[in-house]
């Protein structure tokens, strides 16, 4: 699949669920993935850190098989090599990961996401060739190994008008505050524990998707 086709599917998505097994309330990540896909989520990020490469590859491969069957996009966190090896649709890169322009050279058809926390980072990522920009963390979150101060809702207003590529928002977004994010024009909202730690992950994902449509 080429980049344009993947981005058309990205644009058609809404909720972006990031799955890390340690945030799955003691359940296997694949069980949570299945529940999320059953809720109609079409944009998934596989995010695992600290695993040996073979284990990381095997888990990513299992995610790829399930997302392919469901017709969902799969983004791999950090690792361009793993994304290419499992034929994922993209990779999400942080500020200390492989630079966007270097990732584009080795994966020209990949969706390349970039974590940004201010206007300068957002514009730099866009200029480097990012497919989409993530703005966050919007609210305080406990899902980062190295906590970053919340940038607040105002950062969406600051960055979004300068972007020519889609943006996602992430960080502490739950059912009670997702409306504040979508009211600022966010069409792709990324969540972790709001879905993965919920007692019923399918229902949680469905509730958030419904809230985004309102």
C-alpha positions, 0 to 999 in steps of 0.5 A: 500500500502506498503512502497516499492510500494509507493517509486516506485511510488515516483521514477516515479514522477517528479514535487512535488506540495505543496499546501497551501490555503493561497498561492493559489491566493484567490482560494480554495486549492481543485480547485488548486489541481484539476488543478494540477492533471489535469496536470498529477502531481502525487506527492502532499503535503497537507500543512496547519498550524494553523488549528484546528484538525477537520478542518485539518482532513477534508481538508486532507481527501478531498485531499486524495479522489481526489489524490486517484481518480487521482492515485497520492501520497499524503504527509501530512506536519508535522502531522503523526497522520493526515497522518495515519488518512486519509490513506495518502501515507506519511508525510514530517517532519521538523527539529523540528517535530517528529523524523524520527525514531519515525515516522517510528515506528508508520507508518512503511509503510509511505513515510517519507520525511525530510527537511534538510539544510546541509550535517549533517542534510541530513545524520542524516535523512537518518540514521534515516530512511527517505524515501527521503531527501529534500534539501533547500531552494535552492533559497530565498523563502517567503513561510516559516513562519520562513525564512531560508537563501537560501542554494544555488545550491552548497548544492545539490552538497554537499549532493546528493553524500552521499545519498542512498535515493531519494532527492527533492529540494525546495525553490524559484524554478520557470520556469526560474531557474528549469533547474539549479536544474535539471542540478545538478541531481534533479529528483524530484523538489518541488514547491509552488507558481510557480504553486499554485499562477499562473493564470493558475495552470494547465498550470504552472504545465505542463510547469514545468514538460516539463522543467524537461524533457528537 
